[in-house]
């Protein structure tokens, strides 16, 4: 975790934003909601009136990508603006390295107070963990090590706290209690509100499940969890008006990966959660900021969860003097309706390695029982080793797994088979949104042009993974 400093901001010649000018920031994220799991995206069954209202009032992203096709890596991309493989967050359950500079840490130097509420999944939430939210820049936190269901036990700054209620409402209520206190001061706030829904096993409360009585039982609970999440989002959204801070508050919503197989919807895109094809990466996303986005808009510009970090830093006029390479780009020109296409390509890489089991309910119950007995528990081994760099280093000329490179409407896939053979697939997403027609053989020149930057990017990611970015940091 590095020291960061304020940089000149284009808004004010003084180089600093006064508290009244700096927007409050709330980032909200779902757990496993696919692109098609929204009524406004055409779902024939789901009821999402609050999400629909936000999409009709703010900036609706129709081509918004999770940086990874599973949860923990995408969350790391939000916190750092970097592809998660750069910090070894390959799959679910891997902790984020303490050496990384996080959004919360940088915003604190701009005068923000910071809070995290809900799913963390970037390390243990126990007291001595080097990877809990407090060690990553959050002043206040009520967090879970993974997804959670109704009546969860959560960690308030390391202390296990039993709660009662539907899981999304519990999360929003905790955030609002904190937000209301911040509203009494002149200090801007940064709140991260990460739901545990609609991750399986799906356990909707009865009133939400009953809305879908005509659906299969499994779908009833899945849809019910999304309805519960929609209601909680609406409560948060409405409270901003009640508190009197809606006008200059950024409320940015998205999901952490594509739709679940079977019950979830990708909106017809290929594959599901866990895949580098569009169905595993495209997610619903909405940004409201009435002071800066006075009229509703829909954008088809391709954006990414890694873009959140540089966008918010530019808005707040803050930088890090030791900023490692970023994979995201600032979307401020898009917010200001001055951006018609993405300025840089996007890289994706699903490394072939298993995730790390993180049974939140079990771990939090164990922590609560121990603390009630006057004891505490050490973080699990993966978090204890969060800062450790690879030894031996990863080879910088081998890129196993499935990678992809999106440049405009073109998407090139690099797929390494079990025996090391590499195959290439090329799709024109504007003409083939479902990635059905591999045209690599017909466009060999374009494949050649796209291979080079993709492989240079993969090399850069491996160099970061091996610790190159930290060599000159304090």
C-alpha positions in Angstrom: 0.0 0.0 0.0 1.6 3.2 -1.2 1.5 6.8 -0.3 -0.5 8.8 -2.9 -0.7 12.5 -3.5 -3.1 15.1 -5.0 -2.5 16.1 -8.6 -3.7 19.1 -10.5 -7.3 19.0 -11.4 -8.6 20.5 -14.6 -11.7 21.8 -12.9 -10.0 24.4 -10.6 -6.9 26.4 -11.3 -5.9 25.9 -7.6 -5.3 22.2 -8.3 -7.7 21.1 -5.5 -11.4 20.5 -5.5 -13.3 22.1 -2.6 -15.4 19.7 -0.6 -18.6 21.1 -2.1 -17.3 20.3 -5.6 -16.1 16.8 -5.0 -18.8 14.3 -5.7 -19.7 11.6 -3.2 -19.1 8.1 -4.8 -21.1 4.9 -4.3 -20.1 1.8 -6.1 -22.7 -1.0 -6.1 -22.0 -4.5 -7.4 -24.1 -7.6 -7.8 -22.7 -11.2 -7.4 -23.5 -13.3 -10.5 -26.1 -11.1 -12.3 -25.8 -11.6 -16.1 -26.3 -9.0 -18.8 -29.7 -10.3 -19.5 -30.9 -10.5 -15.8 -32.6 -7.1 -16.0 -36.1 -6.2 -17.1 -34.7 -3.2 -19.0 -32.5 -5.6 -21.0 -35.5 -7.6 -22.1 -35.8 -10.3 -19.5 -39.4 -11.7 -19.9 -40.0 -12.5 -16.3 -37.8 -10.5 -13.9 -39.2 -7.5 -12.1 -36.5 -4.8 -11.6 -38.3 -1.5 -11.3 -35.6 0.3 -9.5 -32.8 -0.7 -11.8 -35.1 0.1 -14.7 -35.7 3.6 -13.3 -31.9 4.2 -12.8 -31.2 3.0 -16.4 -33.9 5.4 -17.7 -32.5 8.3 -15.7 -28.7 8.1 -16.0 -26.0 6.7 -18.3 -26.8 3.1 -19.3 -23.9 1.0 -20.5 -24.9 -1.6 -23.0 -21.4 -3.0 -23.6 -19.9 -3.1 -20.2 -17.4 -5.9 -19.4 -16.3 -7.5 -16.2 -12.5 -7.6 -16.3 -12.7 -11.3 -15.5 -15.4 -14.0 -15.8 -15.5 -14.7 -12.1 -16.0 -12.7 -8.9 -12.7 -12.0 -6.9 -10.7 -11.0 -10.0 -13.3 -8.5 -11.2 -13.4 -6.9 -7.7 -9.7 -6.5 -7.7 -9.9 -4.7 -11.1 -12.4 -2.2 -9.6 -10.1 -1.5 -6.6 -6.9 -1.1 -8.7 -7.8 -0.3 -12.4 -5.6 -3.3 -13.3 -6.1 -6.7 -14.7 -6.4 -9.1 -11.7 -3.7 -11.5 -13.0 -1.2 -8.7 -12.5 -1.6 -9.2 -8.7 -2.2 -12.9 -8.7 -6.0 -12.8 -8.2 -6.5 -15.5 -10.8 -9.8 -16.9 -9.6 -12.3 -16.7 -6.7 -10.8 -16.7 -3.2 -7.4 -15.3 -4.1 -6.4 -12.3 -1.9 -5.4 -9.0 -3.3 -1.7 -8.1 -2.7 -1.1 -5.5 0.0 1.5 -3.9 -2.4 -1.3 -2.7 -4.7 -2.6 0.8 -4.6 -6.4 0.8 -4.1 -9.1 3.3 -5.0 -9.9 3.8 -1.3 -6.3 4.6 -0.5 -6.0 7.2 -3.3 -9.4 8.8 -2.6 -8.5 9.2 1.1 -5.7 11.5 0.1 -8.3 13.7 -1.7 -10.1 14.1 1.6 -12.6 11.3 1.2 -13.9 9.1 4.1 -14.3 5.5 3.0 -16.5 2.6 3.8 -17.0 -1.0 2.5 -20.2 -2.9 3.0 -21.1 -6.5 2.0 -19.0 -9.0 0.0 -15.3 -8.5 0.0 -13.7 -11.7 -1.3 -10.3 -10.1 -1.7 -8.9 -11.6 1.4 -9.7 -12.6 5.0 -11.8 -10.2 7.1 -10.2 -11.3 10.3 -8.4 -8.8 12.5 -4.8 -9.8 11.7 -5.4 -10.2 8.0 -3.1 -8.2 5.7 -5.8 -8.2 3.1 -9.0 -7.0 4.9 -10.8 -3.8 3.8 -9.2 -1.8 6.6 -5.7 -2.6 5.3 -6.8 -1.5 1.8 -7.9 2.0 2.7 -11.4 1.6 4.2 -12.1 3.6 7.4 -15.3 1.7 8.1 -16.3 -1.8 7.0 -18.9 -4.4 7.6 -17.8 -7.1 5.3 -18.0 -10.8 4.4 -15.2 -13.0 3.0 -17.5 -14.2 0.2 -21.2 -14.2 -0.8 -23.7 -14.3 2.0 -27.4 -15.1 2.4 -30.1 -13.8 4.7 -29.3 -13.1 8.4 -25.6 -13.1 7.8 -22.8 -12.8 10.3 -20.5 -10.0 9.0 -17.2 -8.6 10.1 -17.3 -5.1 11.5 -13.6 -4.0 11.4 -12.6 -7.6 12.4 -15.4 -8.3 14.9 -18.0 -10.9 13.9 -21.5 -9.3 14.1 -24.8 -11.3 13.6 -27.4 -9.4 11.5 -31.0 -10.0 10.7 -32.8 -9.5 7.5 -32.7 -10.1 3.7 -29.1 -10.0 2.7 -29.2 -7.1 0.2 -31.3 -4.9 2.6 -28.8 -5.7 5.5 -26.0 -4.5 3.2 -27.8 -1.3 2.2 -29.0 -0.5 5.7 -25.4 -0.7 7.0 -24.2 1.5 4.2 -27.0 4.1 4.7 -26.4 4.3 8.5 -22.8 5.3 7.7 -23.7 7.5 4.7 -26.2 9.5 6.8 -23.4 10.2 9.4 -21.1 11.4 6.6 -23.9 13.7 5.3 -23.6 15.7 8.5 -20.0 16.8 7.6 -18.4 18.6 4.7 -16.2 15.6 3.9 -17.1 13.7 0.7 -17.5 9.9 1.1 -16.6 6.8 -1.0 -18.8 3.8 -0.3 -18.5 0.4 -1.8 -21.7 -1.6 -1.5 -21.2 -5.2 -2.8 -24.3 -7.5 -2.6 -24.0 -11.2 -1.9 -26.8 -11.9 -4.4 -27.8 -13.5 -6.6 -25.1 -16.0 -6.0 -26.2 -19.6 -5.3 -27.6 -21.3 -3.3 -30.5 -19.0 -4.0 -32.6 -18.3 -0.9 -35.1 -15.5 -1.6 -37.4 -14.3 1.1 -40.9 -15.6 0.7 -42.5 -12.3 -0.5 -39.9 -12.0 -3.3 -40.1 -15.7 -4.3 -43.9 -15.6 -4.5 -43.7 -13.0 -7.3 -42.5 -15.9 -9.5 -44.8 -18.7 -8.4 -45.4 -19.7 -12.0 -41.7 -20.4 -12.6 -39.6 -23.5 -11.7 -38.6 -23.6 -8.1 -34.9 -22.9 -8.6 -35.8 -19.9 -10.8 -38.2 -18.6 -8.3 -35.5 -18.1 -5.7 -33.0 -16.8 -8.2 -35.4 -14.2 -9.5 -36.5 -13.5 -6.0 -32.9 -12.7 -5.0 -32.6 -10.2 -7.8 -35.9 -8.6 -6.8 -34.6 -8.3 -3.2 -31.5 -6.7 -4.6 -33.5 -4.3 -6.8 -35.5 -3.2 -3.7 -32.4 -2.6 -1.7 -30.9 -0.6 -4.6 -34.1 1.4 -4.7 -33.9 2.1 -1.0 -30.3 3.3 -1.4 -31.2 5.4 -4.4 -34.2 7.1 -2.8 -32.2 7.8 0.4 -29.8 10.0 -1.5 -32.7 12.3 -2.3 -34.0 12.2 1.3 -30.6 13.0 2.7 -30.2 15.8 0.1 -27.1 14.6 -1.6 -28.4 13.0 -4.8 -27.4 15.8 -7.2 -23.6 15.5 -6.6 -23.4 11.8 -5.8 -22.0 9.3 -8.3 -24.0 6.0 -8.1 -22.4 3.4 -10.3 -23.9 -0.1 -10.5 -22.6 -3.2 -12.3 -22.2 -7.0 -11.8 -19.0 -9.0 -11.3 -19.3 -11.5 -14.1 -21.7 -12.9 -16.7 -24.8 -14.9 -16.3 -25.1 -18.2 -14.5 -25.6 -21.3 -16.6 -29.1 -22.7 -16.4 -31.0 -20.1 -14.5 -29.2 -16.8 -15.4 -29.4 -14.9 -18.7 -26.6 -13.6 -20.8 -29.1 -11.9 -23.2 -28.2 -14.4 -25.9 -24.4 -13.9 -25.8 -22.2 -17.0 -26.0 -21.3 -19.0 -22.9 -21.7 -18.1 -19.2 -19.9 -17.2 -16.0 -16.3 -18.5 -16.1 -15.9 -18.0 -19.9 -14.0 -15.4 -21.9 -16.7 -15.4 -24.5 -19.1 -12.5 -24.3 -21.7 -14.2 -22.1 -19.1 -14.6 -19.3 -18.0 -11.0 -19.4 -20.8 -8.7 -20.4 -22.7 -7.3 -17.4 -25.4 -4.8 -16.7 -24.1 -1.3 -15.7 -25.7 2.0 -14.9 -24.1 5.3 -13.8 -26.2 8.2 -12.2 -24.7 11.6 -11.5 -27.4 14.3 -11.9 -24.9 17.2 -11.6 -22.9 15.9 -14.5 -25.4 13.7 -16.4 -28.6 15.8 -16.4 -30.3 13.8 -19.2 -30.6 10.0 -19.7 -28.3 8.4 -22.3 -27.4 4.9 -23.6 -23.9 4.1 -24.7 -22.6 1.2 -26.8 -19.0 2.2 -26.2 -17.2 -0.9 -24.8 -16.2 -0.3 -21.2 -14.7 -2.3 -18.4 -14.6 -2.6 -14.6 -10.9 -1.7 -14.8 -12.1 1.7 -16.1 -13.7 2.6 -12.8 -10.4 3.4 -11.0 -9.0 5.9 -13.6 -12.4 7.5 -14.2 -12.9 8.3 -10.5 -9.3 9.5 -10.0 -9.7 11.9 -12.9 -13.0 13.2 -11.6 -11.5 13.8 -8.2 -8.2 15.2 -9.4 -5.9 12.7 -7.7 -3.1 10.4 -8.8 -0.5 8.1 -7.3 3.2 9.1 -7.7 4.1 5.4 -8.0 1.1 4.3 -10.1 1.8 0.9 -11.8 0.6 0.2 -15.2 -3.2 0.5 -15.6 -5.5 -1.5 -17.9 -8.5 0.8 -17.5 -9.0 4.1 -19.2 -10.9 7.2 -17.9 -14.5 7.3 -19.0 -14.9 11.0 -18.0 -15.2 12.0 -21.6 -17.9 9.4 -22.0 -19.7 10.8 -19.0 -19.5 14.2 -20.6 -20.8 12.9 -23.9 -17.5 13.5 -25.7 -16.4 9.9 -26.3 -17.8 7.8 -29.2 -15.3 4.9 -29.1 -12.9 3.4 -26.6 -9.4 4.9 -26.7 -7.5 1.7 -25.9 -8.1 -2.1 -26.6 -9.1 -4.4 -23.7 -7.3 -7.6 -22.7 -8.7 -10.6 -20.9 -7.0 -13.7 -19.6 -8.5 -16.6 -17.8 -5.6 -18.5 -16.2 -6.1 -22.3 -15.9 -6.0 -22.6 -12.1 -8.6 -23.6 -9.5 -10.2 -21.1 -7.2 -9.8 -21.1 -3.4 -12.9 -22.2 -1.4 -14.2 -19.4 0.8 -17.2 -20.6 2.8 -18.3 -17.3 4.3 -21.1 -18.6 6.5 -18.9 -21.3 8.1 -15.9 -19.0 8.6 -17.9 -16.2 10.1 -19.8 -18.6 12.4 -16.4 -19.9 13.6 -15.1 -16.4 14.1 -18.1 -15.3 16.1 -18.0 -18.4 18.3 -14.3 -17.9 19.0 -14.7 -14.2 19.8 -17.6 -14.8 22.1 -15.3 -17.1 24.0 -12.7 -14.3 24.2 -10.5 -15.6 21.5 -9.6 -14.5 18.0 -8.7 -16.5 14.9 -5.8 -16.1 12.5 -6.6 -15.4 8.8 -6.5 -18.4 6.5 -3.2 -19.3 4.9 -4.0 -17.8 1.5 -4.4 -14.3 3.1 -1.4 -14.8 5.3 0.7 -15.2 2.1 -1.1 -12.3 0.3 2.1 -10.2 -0.2 4.3 -13.1 -1.3 5.6 -13.0 -4.9 5.8 -16.0 -7.1 8.9 -18.2 -6.5 9.9 -19.4 -9.0 8.7 -16.6 -11.2 6.1 -17.3 -13.9 7.7 -17.7 -17.4 7.2 -14.5 -19.5 6.8 -16.4 -22.8 4.1 -18.9 -21.8 0.5 -17.8 -21.5 -1.7 -20.9 -20.7 -5.5 -20.7 -20.7 -7.8 -18.5 -22.6 -7.0 -14.9 -23.5 -8.8 -12.4 -25.7 -8.2 -8.9 -27.1 -11.0 -6.5 -28.0 -10.1 -3.7 -30.4 -13.1 -1.8 -31.5 -15.6 -4.4 -32.7 -13.0 -7.0 -33.3 -12.3 -9.7 -30.8 -9.4 -12.1 -31.1 -9.3 -15.2 -28.9 -6.0 -17.0 -28.0 -6.8 -20.5 -26.6 -4.0 -22.8 -25.3 -5.0 -26.4 -25.3 -3.9 -29.0 -22.8 -0.9 -30.1 -24.9 0.2 -26.5 -25.4 -1.2 -26.0 -28.9 -2.6 -22.5 -29.6 -5.7 -21.9 -31.6 -7.0 -18.5 -32.7 -10.6 -17.3 -33.2 -11.6 -13.9 -34.6 -15.1 -12.4 -34.4 -16.6 -9.1 -35.5 -18.8 -8.4 -32.5 -21.0 -5.8 -34.3 -22.0 -8.3 -36.9 -21.7 -11.5 -34.7 -22.6 -10.6 -31.1 -23.0 -14.4 -30.3 -19.4 -15.2 -31.5 -20.6 -18.0 -33.8 -18.7 -17.3 -37.0 -14.9 -17.7 -36.5 -13.5 -15.6 -39.4 -9.8 -15.9 -38.4 -8.9 -17.8 -41.7 -10.6 -15.1 -43.8 -8.8 -12.2 -42.0 -5.3 -13.5 -41.4 -3.8 -10.1 -41.8 -6.0 -8.7 -39.0 -5.3 -11.7 -36.8 -1.6 -10.9 -37.3 -2.0 -7.3 -36.4 -4.0 -8.1 -33.3 -1.7 -10.9 -32.1 1.2 -8.6 -31.5 -0.4 -6.2 -29.0 -2.2 -9.1 -27.3 1.0 -11.0 -26.7 2.8 -7.8 -25.6 0.0 -7.3 -23.1 0.2 -10.8 -21.8 4.0 -10.4 -21.3 3.3 -7.1 -19.4 0.8 -8.9 -17.2 3.3 -11.7 -16.3 5.9 -9.1 -15.5 3.5 -7.4 -13.1 2.6 -10.8 -11.6 6.2 -11.5 -10.9 6.5 -8.2 -9.0 8.1 -5.9 -11.5 5.7 -3.1 -10.7 6.8 -3.0 -7.1 10.6 -2.6 -7.7 10.7 1.1 -7.4 7.8 1.6 -4.9 8.4 2.8 -1.4 
